[in-house]
Amino acid sequence: MRYTLGKYEKLKSKKAIEQLFAEGNRINSFPLQLIYLKNKHQSKFPIKVGFTVPKRSVKLAVHRNRIKRVMREVYRKNKHLFSNNLKEHYIFMFIYSAKEEIKQEDLEFSLKKISTKFISKIIENA
């Protein structure tokens, strides 16, 4: 597995994002929230992912952009935790919910917790 986050792995379709927020399932682990939905897409990789930081919680764009950059890096390093056991295609959206910036180690811990919850839900529903 390549530890990259290429163009084909990013969630960009407005229709898919709207469908994700309307029909998706949620998993929380402070400060991250994962919204996921089983969705057929044409990507080589089984997951398309997006990242967002609400303006309501982090006011300055500089800080929002830094948080998104750190979230992408943490996901890039740990995406194998999500994709190893998948047989279906999914779309993901990670939402940052804290009011201030949190250390990268804490984000990584939160992402790993979310991955275990996600895999257990997928196995439970199969």
TIGUFI-185435 format. One record per atom (N, C-alpha, C): x, y, z; residue number from 1; residue in one letter; atom name. Coordinates in pm, 1 decimal. Layout:
<atoms>
X/Y/Z/NUM/A/CA
...
</atoms>
This chain:
<atoms>
84.3/-119.1/0.0/1/M/N
0.0/0.0/0.0/1/M/CA
87.9/124.1/0.0/1/M/C
50.3/218.4/-82.9/2/R/N
122.9/345.2/-89.4/2/R/CA
62.6/442.3/10.6/2/R/C
147.1/508.6/86.7/3/Y/N
101.3/605.0/186.4/3/Y/CA
93.0/743.6/124.2/3/Y/C
1.6/757.4/27.8/4/T/N
-20.4/885.8/-36.8/4/T/CA
-168.0/919.0/-25.6/4/T/C
-200.9/1042.3/-53.0/5/L/N
-340.8/1083.8/-58.9/5/L/CA
-358.5/1153.4/-193.3/5/L/C
-381.4/1072.7/-295.4/6/G/N
-386.5/1122.8/-431.8/6/G/CA
-518.8/1185.8/-467.4/6/G/C
-522.5/1239.4/-586.8/7/K/N
-640.6/1308.2/-638.8/7/K/CA
-760.9/1214.3/-645.7/7/K/C
-738.7/1089.0/-681.3/8/Y/N
-847.3/992.1/-695.4/8/Y/CA
-905.0/947.6/-560.6/8/Y/C
-838.7/982.2/-448.6/9/E/N
-887.6/945.1/-315.4/9/E/CA
-965.9/1057.4/-248.8/9/E/C
-969.4/1175.3/-309.0/10/K/N
-1035.3/1289.7/-246.8/10/K/CA
-1181.2/1298.3/-289.7/10/K/C
-1266.0/1331.7/-196.0/11/L/N
-1408.8/1345.4/-219.2/11/L/CA
-1435.7/1487.0/-269.4/11/L/C
-1481.3/1500.4/-394.2/12/K/N
-1501.5/1632.1/-453.0/12/K/CA
-1641.6/1652.8/-509.4/12/K/C
-1714.0/1546.5/-532.1/13/S/N
-1845.0/1554.7/-596.4/13/S/CA
-1948.7/1616.3/-502.0/13/S/C
-2013.5/1724.0/-546.6/14/K/N
-2116.5/1788.8/-464.1/14/K/CA
-2232.5/1695.3/-437.0/14/K/C
-2273.2/1618.2/-537.5/15/K/N
-2383.3/1523.7/-519.6/15/K/CA
-2349.3/1419.9/-413.1/15/K/C
-2228.3/1367.3/-419.0/16/A/N
-2186.6/1265.8/-322.2/16/A/CA
-2179.1/1324.5/-181.3/16/A/C
-2132.0/1448.0/-168.9/17/I/N
-2122.5/1512.0/-37.9/17/I/CA
-2261.2/1537.2/19.1/17/I/C
-2354.2/1584.7/-64.4/18/E/N
-2492.0/1606.8/-18.6/18/E/CA
-2556.8/1475.6/23.8/18/E/C
-2535.5/1371.2/-53.4/19/Q/N
-2590.5/1239.9/-18.4/19/Q/CA
-2528.4/1188.1/110.9/19/Q/C
-2400.5/1210.9/128.7/20/L/N
-2330.1/1168.1/250.0/20/L/CA
-2389.3/1233.4/374.1/20/L/C
-2411.6/1364.8/369.9/21/F/N
-2466.6/1434.1/485.9/21/F/CA
-2612.5/1397.9/509.6/21/F/C
-2686.0/1364.5/404.0/22/A/N
-2827.0/1329.1/419.2/22/A/CA
-2845.6/1187.0/471.7/22/A/C
-2768.3/1091.8/420.5/23/E/N
-2792.2/951.0/449.6/23/E/CA
-2682.3/882.9/530.1/23/E/C
-2571.7/951.4/555.6/24/G/N
-2455.3/887.3/616.1/24/G/CA
-2471.1/852.1/762.5/24/G/C
-2389.7/757.4/807.2/25/N/N
-2382.0/717.5/947.8/25/N/CA
-2266.4/790.6/1013.3/25/N/C
-2278.9/816.1/1143.9/26/R/N
-2178.5/895.9/1214.1/26/R/CA
-2110.5/816.3/1323.9/26/R/C
-1980.5/844.5/1340.7/27/I/N
-1901.0/789.3/1449.6/27/I/CA
-1825.6/905.6/1511.5/27/I/C
-1831.4/916.7/1644.9/28/N/N
-1764.1/1025.6/1714.9/28/N/CA
-1649.7/974.5/1800.8/28/N/C
-1542.9/1052.5/1804.2/29/S/N
-1432.9/1034.6/1897.4/29/S/CA
-1365.7/1171.0/1905.3/29/S/C
-1395.1/1245.9/2011.5/30/F/N
-1350.9/1384.5/2021.2/30/F/CA
-1203.4/1395.6/1991.5/30/F/C
-1162.1/1489.4/1908.0/31/P/N
-1230.5/1600.3/1844.3/31/P/CA
-1277.2/1570.1/1701.9/31/P/C
-1274.8/1444.4/1660.5/32/L/N
-1313.9/1410.8/1523.4/32/L/CA
-1450.2/1343.7/1518.7/32/L/C
-1516.7/1363.6/1408.0/33/Q/N
-1641.0/1294.3/1378.5/33/Q/CA
-1627.9/1240.8/1236.6/33/Q/C
-1665.9/1115.5/1217.3/34/L/N
-1661.5/1053.9/1085.0/34/L/CA
-1804.0/1031.1/1037.7/34/L/C
-1832.6/1077.8/916.4/35/I/N
-1958.6/1045.7/850.3/35/I/CA
-1920.7/955.8/732.4/35/I/C
-1983.0/838.4/724.9/36/Y/N
-1948.7/744.9/618.8/36/Y/CA
-2074.8/691.4/552.6/36/Y/C
-2057.9/651.8/426.6/37/L/N
-2169.3/598.7/349.6/37/L/CA
-2114.9/503.2/244.3/37/L/C
-2181.6/389.8/227.9/38/K/N
-2144.0/296.1/122.2/38/K/CA
-2189.1/357.0/-9.6/38/K/C
-2095.4/372.2/-102.8/39/N/N
-2124.2/441.7/-227.5/39/N/CA
-2033.8/385.9/-336.2/39/N/C
-2090.4/351.8/-449.6/40/K/N
-2011.6/300.1/-561.1/40/K/CA
-1946.4/417.3/-634.3/40/K/C
-1814.6/415.5/-643.2/41/H/N
-1742.1/517.5/-719.5/41/H/CA
-1635.6/449.5/-803.3/41/H/C
-1577.2/524.0/-894.1/42/Q/N
-1486.8/467.7/-994.6/42/Q/CA
-1340.1/468.8/-952.5/42/Q/C
-1311.5/499.6/-825.8/43/S/N
-1174.0/509.6/-779.2/43/S/CA
-1109.9/371.7/-763.2/43/S/C
-977.9/366.7/-777.0/44/K/N
-903.3/242.6/-753.8/44/K/CA
-903.2/208.9/-605.1/44/K/C
-899.5/310.0/-522.5/45/F/N
-894.6/292.6/-377.6/45/F/CA
-1037.5/283.1/-324.3/45/F/C
-1065.3/199.2/-224.0/46/P/N
-1204.1/178.7/-179.5/46/P/CA
-1266.2/295.6/-103.0/46/P/C
-1186.7/396.9/-67.8/47/I/N
-1239.5/508.2/12.5/47/I/CA
-1209.9/640.5/-56.2/47/I/C
-1312.7/725.7/-65.0/48/K/N
-1293.6/866.2/-103.5/48/K/CA
-1318.9/947.5/22.6/48/K/C
-1233.6/1044.1/51.2/49/V/N
-1238.3/1112.0/180.1/49/V/CA
-1232.5/1263.8/164.4/49/V/C
-1301.8/1332.4/256.2/50/G/N
-1298.4/1477.8/263.5/50/G/CA
-1275.8/1520.7/407.6/50/G/C
-1228.4/1641.6/427.0/51/F/N
-1199.6/1694.2/560.2/51/F/CA
-1260.1/1832.2/572.0/51/F/C
-1319.4/1861.2/688.2/52/T/N
-1377.1/1993.6/708.2/52/T/CA
-1359.7/2039.2/852.5/52/T/C
-1343.0/2170.1/866.1/53/V/N
-1337.0/2234.7/996.7/53/V/CA
-1438.9/2348.1/993.3/53/V/C
-1543.7/2340.9/1075.8/54/P/N
-1647.9/2443.6/1071.2/54/P/CA
-1596.4/2581.0/1113.1/54/P/C
-1642.2/2681.6/1040.3/55/K/N
-1606.1/2819.8/1070.5/55/K/CA
-1661.4/2860.6/1206.8/55/K/C
-1771.7/2800.0/1246.1/56/R/N
-1833.3/2830.8/1374.5/56/R/CA
-1740.2/2797.0/1491.2/56/R/C
-1663.0/2687.8/1479.0/57/S/N
-1577.1/2649.3/1590.5/57/S/CA
-1437.0/2708.6/1581.7/57/S/C
-1380.6/2723.1/1462.5/58/V/N
-1247.5/2782.2/1446.3/58/V/CA
-1261.8/2902.0/1353.5/58/V/C
-1249.4/3020.5/1408.1/59/K/N
-1281.8/3143.2/1333.9/59/K/CA
-1182.7/3177.6/1222.4/59/K/C
-1052.8/3169.3/1251.8/60/L/N
-953.7/3216.2/1155.5/60/L/CA
-923.6/3110.4/1050.0/60/L/C
-924.1/3151.8/923.2/61/A/N
-900.1/3060.7/811.3/61/A/CA
-761.0/2998.1/820.0/61/A/C
-665.1/3072.8/869.6/62/V/N
-528.8/3021.0/883.3/62/V/CA
-528.8/2897.7/972.8/62/V/C
-600.4/2905.2/1084.0/63/H/N
-606.3/2793.7/1177.9/63/H/CA
-687.4/2676.8/1120.2/63/H/C
-797.6/2707.9/1052.0/64/R/N
-878.4/2601.8/989.7/64/R/CA
-795.9/2525.2/886.9/64/R/C
-720.0/2597.7/804.9/65/N/N
-639.2/2533.5/701.1/65/N/CA
-528.8/2447.2/762.0/65/N/C
-468.4/2494.7/869.9/66/R/N
-363.7/2414.9/937.1/66/R/CA
-422.8/2286.5/995.0/66/R/C
-537.9/2297.0/1058.0/67/I/N
-602.5/2179.4/1116.0/67/I/CA
-635.9/2077.9/1006.2/67/I/C
-687.7/2125.7/892.4/68/K/N
-719.2/2034.8/781.3/68/K/CA
-592.7/1968.2/728.0/68/K/C
-484.8/2043.5/721.2/69/R/N
-358.3/1989.1/673.5/69/R/CA
-309.5/1877.2/766.4/69/R/C
-319.7/1901.0/897.0/70/V/N
-278.3/1800.0/994.8/70/V/CA
-370.8/1678.2/987.6/70/V/C
-501.3/1701.0/972.0/71/M/N
-596.0/1589.3/960.3/71/M/CA
-564.9/1503.5/838.3/71/M/C
-535.0/1566.7/725.6/72/R/N
-500.5/1491.7/604.5/72/R/CA
-374.2/1408.3/626.1/72/R/C
-276.6/1465.8/694.7/73/E/N
-151.5/1394.6/719.9/73/E/CA
-174.0/1274.7/811.4/73/E/C
-251.9/1292.9/916.0/74/V/N
-282.4/1183.1/1008.1/74/V/CA
-357.9/1072.7/934.6/74/V/C
-455.0/1109.4/851.8/75/Y/N
-529.8/1009.3/774.9/75/Y/CA
-437.3/936.7/676.5/75/Y/C
-352.0/1012.4/610.3/76/R/N
-261.2/954.3/510.6/76/R/CA
-173.3/846.4/573.7/76/R/C
-123.8/871.6/693.8/77/K/N
-37.3/775.4/761.8/77/K/CA
-113.6/652.6/810.9/77/K/C
-242.7/668.2/839.7/78/N/N
-319.7/560.3/901.9/78/N/CA
-434.7/508.6/816.6/78/N/C
-438.3/538.5/688.7/79/K/N
-552.1/497.8/606.0/79/K/CA
-561.5/346.9/590.0/79/K/C
-451.7/275.9/610.5/80/H/N
-455.4/130.5/600.8/80/H/CA
-545.6/69.0/708.1/80/H/C
-564.0/138.6/820.6/81/L/N
-652.6/89.3/926.6/81/L/CA
-796.6/80.9/877.5/81/L/C
-835.3/170.0/788.4/82/F/N
-971.0/171.2/734.8/82/F/CA
-985.7/75.2/615.2/82/F/C
-887.3/73.1/528.7/83/S/N
-905.5/8.9/398.2/83/S/CA
-868.0/-138.9/392.4/83/S/C
-795.1/-191.1/489.3/84/N/N
-747.6/-329.3/479.3/84/N/CA
-858.8/-432.2/470.9/84/N/C
-966.9/-414.5/545.5/85/N/N
-1071.3/-516.0/551.9/85/N/CA
-1193.5/-483.2/466.7/85/N/C
-1186.2/-380.7/382.9/86/L/N
-1303.6/-337.3/307.0/86/L/CA
-1319.9/-414.0/176.6/86/L/C
-1443.4/-453.1/149.6/87/K/N
-1475.9/-516.0/23.1/87/K/CA
-1566.8/-426.3/-60.6/87/K/C
-1627.2/-327.4/1.2/88/E/N
-1716.5/-231.8/-64.5/88/E/CA
-1645.2/-97.8/-78.4/88/E/C
-1705.1/-6.1/-157.3/89/H/N
-1653.7/129.8/-170.0/89/H/CA
-1730.0/220.9/-73.6/89/H/C
-1658.4/313.7/-10.1/90/Y/N
-1718.2/406.4/85.2/90/Y/CA
-1673.2/548.3/55.1/90/Y/C
-1754.8/643.4/103.0/91/I/N
-1712.2/784.0/105.0/91/I/CA
-1711.8/827.9/250.2/91/I/C
-1610.7/906.0/286.6/92/F/N
-1589.2/952.6/424.0/92/F/CA
-1586.0/1104.4/427.5/92/F/C
-1627.9/1160.1/540.5/93/M/N
-1604.3/1301.4/569.4/93/M/CA
-1562.9/1309.9/715.3/93/M/C
-1444.9/1365.3/739.3/94/F/N
-1398.2/1387.7/875.6/94/F/CA
-1429.2/1532.3/912.9/94/F/C
-1495.3/1550.6/1026.9/95/I/N
-1530.5/1683.8/1075.7/95/I/CA
-1459.0/1706.8/1207.4/95/I/C
-1392.8/1819.9/1217.4/96/Y/N
-1319.9/1858.3/1338.2/96/Y/CA
-1414.6/1938.2/1426.9/96/Y/C
-1427.9/1899.6/1554.8/97/S/N
-1529.6/1962.7/1637.7/97/S/CA
-1476.9/2040.9/1757.7/97/S/C
-1346.2/2046.8/1779.0/98/A/N
-1292.7/2121.0/1893.6/98/A/CA
-1287.4/2270.4/1862.4/98/A/C
-1281.0/2350.6/1966.8/99/K/N
-1276.7/2496.3/1949.2/99/K/CA
-1135.2/2547.3/1922.4/99/K/C
-1033.6/2472.9/1967.4/100/E/N
-895.3/2515.1/1948.0/100/E/CA
-817.0/2402.5/1881.7/100/E/C
-697.1/2434.3/1837.2/101/E/N
-614.3/2335.5/1768.6/101/E/CA
-561.8/2232.8/1868.0/101/E/C
-566.2/2107.8/1829.9/102/I/N
-522.4/1998.4/1915.5/102/I/CA
-398.0/1935.2/1854.5/102/I/C
-311.2/1881.7/1939.0/103/K/N
-185.1/1823.4/1893.1/103/K/CA
-208.6/1707.5/1796.2/103/K/C
-111.4/1686.6/1709.2/104/Q/N
-120.8/1582.4/1607.2/104/Q/CA
-132.3/1443.4/1669.8/104/Q/C
-64.0/1419.7/1781.9/105/E/N
-69.9/1288.9/1847.5/105/E/CA
-211.0/1258.8/1896.3/105/E/C
-278.7/1361.2/1949.2/106/D/N
-416.2/1341.7/1996.9/106/D/CA
-511.5/1315.2/1880.9/106/D/C
-490.0/1384.5/1767.9/107/L/N
-571.2/1359.2/1648.3/107/L/CA
-549.1/1217.3/1597.4/107/L/C
-424.4/1173.2/1601.1/108/E/N
-393.1/1038.0/1555.1/108/E/CA
-460.2/933.2/1644.2/108/E/C
-458.0/955.5/1774.9/109/F/N
-524.6/864.2/1868.3/109/F/CA
-674.6/859.5/1841.3/109/F/C
-734.7/975.1/1819.5/110/S/N
-877.0/983.6/1790.4/110/S/CA
-911.2/912.2/1659.8/110/S/C
-828.5/929.6/1556.6/111/L/N
-851.3/864.1/1428.3/111/L/CA
-841.8/712.1/1441.7/111/L/C
-748.5/663.8/1521.6/112/K/N
-735.2/519.3/1541.3/112/K/CA
-857.4/462.5/1613.8/112/K/C
-910.3/538.2/1710.5/113/K/N
-1032.3/494.5/1779.2/113/K/CA
-1149.1/487.6/1682.0/113/K/C
-1160.2/588.0/1596.6/114/I/N
-1267.1/590.5/1496.7/114/I/CA
-1252.7/471.7/1402.0/114/I/C
-1130.8/438.3/1363.3/115/S/N
-1111.0/326.7/1269.6/115/S/CA
-1155.6/195.4/1332.0/115/S/C
-1127.7/173.9/1458.8/116/T/N
-1171.8/48.8/1522.1/116/T/CA
-1323.8/44.7/1533.2/116/T/C
-1386.3/159.1/1566.1/117/K/N
-1532.4/165.2/1572.9/117/K/CA
-1593.9/140.0/1435.5/117/K/C
-1534.5/198.5/1331.6/118/F/N
-1584.9/182.2/1194.5/118/F/CA
-1577.3/35.7/1151.2/118/F/C
-1462.9/-27.5/1171.4/119/I/N
-1446.6/-166.7/1130.8/119/I/CA
-1543.5/-256.4/1206.7/119/I/C
-1562.5/-230.7/1336.1/120/S/N
-1655.8/-314.0/1413.2/120/S/CA
-1799.4/-294.6/1364.1/120/S/C
-1837.8/-171.8/1326.4/121/K/N
-1972.8/-148.0/1273.1/121/K/CA
-1991.8/-216.5/1137.7/121/K/C
-1890.0/-212.6/1054.1/122/I/N
-1897.5/-275.7/922.9/122/I/CA
-1914.1/-427.4/939.2/122/I/C
-1835.6/-486.5/1028.4/123/I/N
-1844.4/-630.8/1052.4/123/I/CA
-1980.4/-666.5/1112.0/123/I/C
-2028.7/-581.8/1203.0/124/E/N
-2158.3/-604.7/1267.6/124/E/CA
-2273.6/-600.0/1166.3/124/E/C
-2267.1/-508.8/1069.6/125/N/N
-2373.7/-493.1/971.2/125/N/CA
-2365.3/-593.1/856.0/125/N/C
-2251.3/-657.8/841.9/126/A/N
-2235.0/-752.6/729.5/126/A/CA
-2302.0/-886.1/753.9/126/A/C
</atoms>
